[in-house]
């Protein structure tokens, strides 16, 4: 990376980059890794992990050039954080022999982890519980993270039933908003529905981003089946009726797609 950023004979593209300019690449590489994991493609996963690691190395090089931090500093701080957040493994705050989980249950360990993270946020002098939830996160993921944070303060539904009632309420409000034809109001109500669905997923212990990825993949497989079936008949999605495509959709479901 240092060679690529050499001012004299490095790569022109790499030399032109800064922290902001490579953010989109970092997000893209992260999604490609997530896709490889979801597909169970371990060979591709290995490649994508390398691409994600390259992003970290790139940022480290930029930080070193500007005198902010370097790669060893990044790793050192990570190690410090892992030790600090695992007192059940490193009770004296240092690396030592393996001890197992005799010092508490998995639930207790998870609760302790959250308490440590709260203390860390307080150490950063953040004013609110949601202050450091990254704006760049995908909307569904960010909603889930904010809801989880808020729930730690007691601001939460007692169970999933309450969220279901709220979801029905939000759907009714959308139906009313549709009558106004006010796009801004309709958008707001759809946002409320999506936010509530994320909340429902959290209460049912389902990862919403993962659930939607699975459904996207299922839709893609079934629609692809429709396209191929129509092509085999000498037809296409443009020429076929909705009724024809519905029949093929059901066929795809019966085939387990």
N, C-alpha and C positions, 0 to 999 in steps of 0.2 A: 504493500500500500504506500509505503514511503517512496518507493521507486516510481510508482504511478503518479505520485504527487510531486516528483522532482521538478523544480521550476525550470531547469535547463532542458531536459529531454524526457520529461514525463508525458503522460497521455493528456492531450489537450482537453478532452471531455472531463476527465477526472480533476484536472487542474481548475476547471471552470466551476466546479461544484462547491456548495457551502451547506451548512446545517439544514437550511430551509429547502434547498433545491432537491435534496434526495429523500425528503419525507415521503413523497408519493411512491418512490421506489421501495422504501422500507415497508409501507403498507401493502403494496402489491406482492412483495416477496412473502410477507406473512400470510396473506390469503392463499398464495400458491402452496405454501407449506400446509396450511389447514386443509386444502383440497386434497393434497397427497395423503394426509393422515386419514381423511374421511374415505378416501378410495382404497385404503389399505395397501397402497403401492409403496413398499418399503424402500425400493431402489430409488424411486423418485423422491421419497421423503428424505433420504440421505442427501441427495443433490440440493433439495430446497433448504435443508438445514444449513448447508454450506453457504447458500445465497443469503440466508438470514444472518449468519455469522459474519459474512462479508460486510453487511450493513453496519454491524457493531464495530468492526475493524475500521471502516471508513469514518464513522463518527469519532472513534478514538484518535485517528490520525489528524482529523480536523482540530480536535481538542488539544492535542499535543502541539500542533503548529501554533495555536493561539495561546498556549501556556495555561490552559484550563485544567486538563487531565490527560492521561494516556491510558493505554490498554491495561497495564499492570494495576493502575489505580482503580479502574472499573472493576477488575476481578477482585482486588483486595476489599473494596467496599461491599461487593456481593458476598464474599466470604464472611465479612463482619456481620452483615445483615442475617445471613443464614444461621450463624451461631447465636446471634441475639434472639432470633425468633424460635429457636429450638432449645430452650433451657432444659427440656426433658431429656435431651441427648447430650448437651454440653452444659451441665449444671454450673460449672465454674467459669463459663464464658470462654472456653478454650477447646481446641481439638484434643480428643482423648480417646481411650478405648471404647469400643461399641458397648452400649449399655442396654439396648432394647427399649421397651415401653413400660417398664415397671413403675415409672413415676406418675402414671396417670392413664386414663382411658383415652380413646381417640377423640371423644366428645370434649373431654377436659383439655386435651392438647389443642383442639381447634379453637376453643374459647380463649385459651391463654394466648394463642397466636393473634386472635382479634384484639385482645387487650394490649398486646405489645404493639400492634399496628396503630392503635388509638394513641398510645403513648408517643409513638414516633411522629404522628401527625401533630400532636400537641407540641412536640419539640421543634417542629417546623413553624410553629406559631400560626397555624392555619386558623382562620376565624370560624369557619363552619364545617360541619360534618362532610359536606359534599364538595368542599373547595378544591380538592386535588383529584376529582374524578375527571380523567382526560376528556377534553372536548372532541378529540380526534377519534375516539372509539366509535365503532358502528353504533347507530342509534339504538338498536335492540340490546346490544351488550351494555351500553352506557345506562340505559333505563334499568336493566337488571342490577347493575352495580350500585346505582343511586338508591334503588329500593332496598337493597340489602343493607346499605349504610344506614338509611333512615330507620330501618327496622330495629337496629341495634339500640336506638334511643327509645324504643317502645312505640314508635309511630308506625303501626302496622295493623293489618287485619288479624283477628284471632285465629281464623282458619280459612280454608279455600272456599267454603260455602259463602262467606261474606263477600269474597272477591267475585264469585259467580253472580251474586245478586247485583253487585256493582256493574258487572259486565252487561247484564240485561238492561240495567238503567242507562248505560252509555249507548247501547244499541237503539234504545227508544229515543234518546236525544238526537241520535243521528237521523232517525226516521223523521223527526220533527224538523231538523235542520234542512233536510232535502226539500221540504215544502217551501222553504224561503228562497231556494236557488242561490243562496249566498255562499260563494265558493270558499271564502275565508272561514266562515262558520262551519261549513261541511268538513273542511280540512282539519279544523280544530277538534271536531267530534270524532273523526277517524283516528286522529292522534291519540285521543283519550281512550278509544277502544284498544288500539295497539298497546298502549301503556298498561292498560288493565290486563290484557292477555299475558303480557310479560310478568305481571304480578301474579297472575294465576299459575303460570308455569313455575315460578319460584316457590309458591306454596305447595305445589305438587311435586317439588324436587326434580323438575325437568329443566335442562339447560335450553332456554328459548332459541338461542342462535343455532345450536346443534339441531334442535327439533325442526327449525325452518330450513336448515340445510338439507336435512333428510327428506323433507317434503318437496323441496326444489328438485332434488335428485329424482324423486319418484315421479314428479310431474314431467320432468325431462324424458325419462325412460318411456312413459306412457304416450307422450306426444310423439316421440320418435317412432314408436310402434305404429301409431296412426299414419304418420308420413310414409313409412316403408310399406305398410299394408295397402295404402292407396296407390303408391307407385307401382306395386305388383299388379294392380288392376288396371294400370294405364291411366290412373287419375291423379289428383293432387288435392291438397287442402283448400286450394282456391276454387277448385271445381266441385268438390264434395259438399253435401249439405251438412248442417249441424247434426241432423238425425243420424246420418251415416257415421260421422265422427264419434258420436255418442256411443254407438254400437261397438265401434272399434276400441273406444276407451274402456268399455266394460270387458271386452275381450282381453285387453292388456291387464286389467285387474285380475281376471280369472287366471291368467298366466303367471300371476305373482309379481308383476312389474309395479 
